[in-house]
Structures are given as C-alpha cells and as structure tokens.
Amino acid sequence: MPQIAQLAETWSSQVFWLLVFFGITFFVIGRGMVPKVMETVAQRDSQIAADLGAAKAARDAADEQEEAWRVRENENRAAAQAIVAKAKDEAAAKSEKKLKAAQTRLDKKLAEAEDRIAEARTAALTEVEAVAAEAAQDIVSRLAGVKVTKPVATKAVKEAMTHG
Amino acid sequence: MFVTGFRDVRDVAAEQAKVDPMYQFTIEPLAGSGGWEIAGYNIAFTNSALWMLITTVVLFLFVLGGMKRELVPGRWQMVVESFTGFIDDMLEANIGKEGRKYVPYVFSLFMFILFANLLGLMPLGVFGLHPFTFTSHFTVTGVLAIISFSIVLLVGFWKHGLHFFSLFVPEGTPLPMIPILAPIEFISFMVRPFSLGLRLFVAMMAGHVLLEVLSSFVIDGTNAGATFGLMVGLPSFILMIGICALELLVAGIQAYVFALLTSLYINDAENLH
C-alpha cells in the first residue's frame, strides 16, 4: 500500500500542496466567487419576490375597483328601480283619481236622471188624477145627474187609484 | 482506476505478467522536483500535487462559468447556483441562519473532494494521461478532516469558552451518570477526525482497487484464451461497467458525507445543546 509505504517520504509534500491548493480553492473560489454567485441568487429571489408583490398589489387594486364598480352599479340599479316604481305609483294614483272623478260624474248624472224621471212620473200622475177627476165628474153628472164638486171627485179618484 | 490498469499492465505485464492493483496509488515526483525542500521538509511537486492543481483549476473554471451574474441564468450558471444553493440549504437545515457564514468553507470542501473524486475516475488513459485520485491518500483526507475538526474546536471555544466542554455531557444526563458518559462522549468526539478522514480514503481506495482487480481479470482472462475470455473476461468487463457507475455515485456520496458531517460537527460547536 503506497499510502503507508511512501508515507515517510511524501507526507510533507502531500500536506504542503494540499494546503496550497485547498487554500487557493477556499480563498479564491470559496470566499471570492461563491458569495457573488449567491448574491446573484439572492438578487434574483428578491426581484421575483418584488415582482410577485407588485402583481399581487395590482390584482388587489383591480379587485377593489371591481368591488367599487359593483357597489356603484347596484346603487344605480336600485335608484333606477326606485324611479320606475315611483312613476308607476304616480301613474296608478292619477288613473285612480281620474276613474273616481268619472265615477262621481256618472253617479251625479244618474241621480239627476233618476230625479228627472221621478219628477216626470209625479207630473204625469198628477195630470192623470186631474184628468181622471174631471172624467169622474163628467161621468157622474151624466149617469146620475148628480153634480159632484171637483174636490170630492179628486178625493174619490185618489182613493180609487191608491186602492188600485 | 481501470484505465490506469491497462497502462500498468502494459508496463508491468511485459516483465512479470502480473497486475499490481496498488501501483495506481504510487506517488512520484514530477519534472525533477524530487529534491524541493522547505525547512528540511520535502515538498516535491508530485503527480498527487499535479491533480490537486488540476482539480483547483477545473473547479475554478466551473465556478467562473457561473459568475455571469445574469438575472435569467443560463444552464451553466444554473448548475453552479444549484451547487451553492445545495450547500446553503444543507448548512441552514443543520446549523440554522448562522450556518450561512460557513458556506465558503463547506462549499470549497465539498466541491474540492467531489471534483477530485470525479477527475480520478475520468477515462483519461485513452489520451495517455495518468489520472491520480489524491482523495485515496489518508495524508490528504486526514489534513482535510483535521481542518474541519480544528474549525469545530475554534468555533466552539471562541463562542462558548470553557463551557464548550459541556458538549461531553448530553442534556438531561443524571448526575451519577456523568463520570461514565463524559469519557464516552469525549472519545467519540476525538474519533471524529479519524472517522471523517478514513471514511473518504477507504471508500475511494477500495473502489479503485476493485476496478483495477476486475480489469486484471479482463486482461488475464482474455490473454488465457477464448474460453476464459468469455467465461471470466466478459462478465468481469460487464461488472466493471456497473461498478464504474457505482463509483461515480460513491464519488458524490463521499463528498456529500464529508461536507454533511462537517456541517453537523460545526452545528455542535455553533449551537451547544
């Protein structure tokens, strides 16, 4: 095994050159270059984190705006509906009022007409009574030769008419 | 390293017709540097040191490709970032937020071991190169383990002072049990650098020896004639392909285990109980 057989002659050279080359590796590569490589990685990581943060902020802002727009939209819709409902109510109230007015007018006309009819009927009845009384006076004087006064005849006619 | 095996066979088989599966771990000084010294200690630039250099350069180029710093990463940058992210996540999961300051060390450790393991498995023998896996030497893995262990000790005593010794008394231990438990905990703590270093060394060496032995079966079986070639050589070759895939997995797993255990040990020091 040369590792042991050559130990006495080679150990100092092995140790010396190992310290030289591992020292170069440590100081030049390990301490000089590796931190720069890692710095690049850290830079990239922070850049990515910042970009992600910005994207998230932008998304949040968009969400907020959408929410605000939704609220506004809902408000507008509600307002529009209120206006429509109000117009409907007004129109309904107006038409009801008109209908009522027309009804009253009609009722009034009807009542007037009824009054007129009743008046006409009374007038007609009075005339019929008068005619009947005259006719009864006439008839009585002709048939019985009895002269009946007008008030008596009228009374008799009235009696007969009420009794039918 | 099976590709090395073929070369070894060419070199050695001519003389002794025998494959030495351990030869691949031999360290040789390169370009006449055998006599280099600092304060009496030999520092020859060996094939092992060369592959440490290659590992460092390849790792440097790999991470450099991930340094474009583009906001939208390309494929290469993505791979490098996933490695740093992997280590970062592991440390955060095991240690917590304070774990991030260990990313440079654990990343260096993980990638250095991973690239060393993988480069040692590359079939570079096809191009006449001689790959060498320096993580199959306990002199190397031991130093890495000692560095990790030292960091644990330094962090522990720096943050908690002498209170760090309470690491050896698990939370809620009844008072009479402390004299028994504390030595056990202390021993298990002191064994850590050894287990850390030996695990990687053994795993890498075993895999490479296995590949080398199988490659010797393929070569010797084929040389022994058509019957042996079909009976021994071909199954061994098929098995080698499977073992190669397994070794790639082991290369990653051992690097991961080393980094994971290091982060767990640092967690002990960072968050005492």
Boltz contact constraints between the chains, C-beta under 6 A:
constraints:
  - contact:
      token1: [A, 1]
      token2: [B, 22]
      max_distance: 6.0
  - contact:
      token1: [A, 2]
      token2: [B, 25]
      max_distance: 6.0
  - contact:
      token1: [A, 2]
      token2: [B, 26]
      max_distance: 6.0
  - contact:
      token1: [A, 3]
      token2: [B, 25]
      max_distance: 6.0
  - contact:
      token1: [A, 3]
      token2: [B, 137]
      max_distance: 6.0
  - contact:
      token1: [A, 3]
      token2: [B, 138]
      max_distance: 6.0
  - contact:
      token1: [A, 6]
      token2: [B, 27]
      max_distance: 6.0
  - contact:
      token1: [A, 10]
      token2: [B, 27]
      max_distance: 6.0
  - contact:
      token1: [A, 11]
      token2: [B, 139]
      max_distance: 6.0
  - contact:
      token1: [A, 12]
      token2: [B, 41]
      max_distance: 6.0
  - contact:
      token1: [A, 12]
      token2: [B, 42]
      max_distance: 6.0
  - contact:
      token1: [A, 13]
      token2: [B, 42]
      max_distance: 6.0
  - contact:
      token1: [A, 13]
      token2: [B, 43]
      max_distance: 6.0
  - contact:
      token1: [A, 13]
      token2: [B, 44]
      max_distance: 6.0
  - contact:
      token1: [A, 13]
      token2: [B, 46]
      max_distance: 6.0
  - contact:
      token1: [A, 14]
      token2: [B, 139]
      max_distance: 6.0
  - contact:
      token1: [A, 14]
      token2: [B, 140]
      max_distance: 6.0
  - contact:
      token1: [A, 15]
      token2: [B, 143]
      max_distance: 6.0
  - contact:
      token1: [A, 16]
      token2: [B, 43]
      max_distance: 6.0
  - contact:
      token1: [A, 17]
      token2: [B, 49]
      max_distance: 6.0
  - contact:
      token1: [A, 17]
      token2: [B, 52]
      max_distance: 6.0
  - contact:
      token1: [A, 18]
      token2: [B, 140]
      max_distance: 6.0
  - contact:
      token1: [A, 18]
      token2: [B, 143]
      max_distance: 6.0
  - contact:
      token1: [A, 21]
      token2: [B, 52]
      max_distance: 6.0
  - contact:
      token1: [A, 21]
      token2: [B, 53]
      max_distance: 6.0
  - contact:
      token1: [A, 21]
      token2: [B, 56]
      max_distance: 6.0
  - contact:
      token1: [A, 22]
      token2: [B, 112]
      max_distance: 6.0
  - contact:
      token1: [A, 24]
      token2: [B, 56]
      max_distance: 6.0
  - contact:
      token1: [A, 25]
      token2: [B, 56]
      max_distance: 6.0
  - contact:
      token1: [A, 25]
      token2: [B, 108]
      max_distance: 6.0
  - contact:
      token1: [A, 25]
      token2: [B, 112]
      max_distance: 6.0
  - contact:
      token1: [A, 26]
      token2: [B, 108]
      max_distance: 6.0
  - contact:
      token1: [A, 29]
      token2: [B, 60]
      max_distance: 6.0
  - contact:
      token1: [A, 29]
      token2: [B, 63]
      max_distance: 6.0
  - contact:
      token1: [A, 30]
      token2: [B, 104]
      max_distance: 6.0
  - contact:
      token1: [A, 30]
      token2: [B, 107]
      max_distance: 6.0
  - contact:
      token1: [A, 30]
      token2: [B, 108]
      max_distance: 6.0
  - contact:
      token1: [A, 31]
      token2: [B, 104]
      max_distance: 6.0
  - contact:
      token1: [A, 33]
      token2: [B, 63]
      max_distance: 6.0
  - contact:
      token1: [A, 33]
      token2: [B, 67]
      max_distance: 6.0
  - contact:
      token1: [A, 34]
      token2: [B, 84]
      max_distance: 6.0
  - contact:
      token1: [A, 34]
      token2: [B, 104]
      max_distance: 6.0
  - contact:
      token1: [A, 34]
      token2: [B, 107]
      max_distance: 6.0
  - contact:
      token1: [A, 37]
      token2: [B, 66]
      max_distance: 6.0
  - contact:
      token1: [A, 37]
      token2: [B, 80]
      max_distance: 6.0
  - contact:
      token1: [A, 37]
      token2: [B, 81]
      max_distance: 6.0
  - contact:
      token1: [A, 37]
      token2: [B, 84]
      max_distance: 6.0
  - contact:
      token1: [A, 38]
      token2: [B, 84]
      max_distance: 6.0
  - contact:
      token1: [A, 40]
      token2: [B, 69]
      max_distance: 6.0
  - contact:
      token1: [A, 41]
      token2: [B, 81]
      max_distance: 6.0
  - contact:
      token1: [A, 44]
      token2: [B, 71]
      max_distance: 6.0
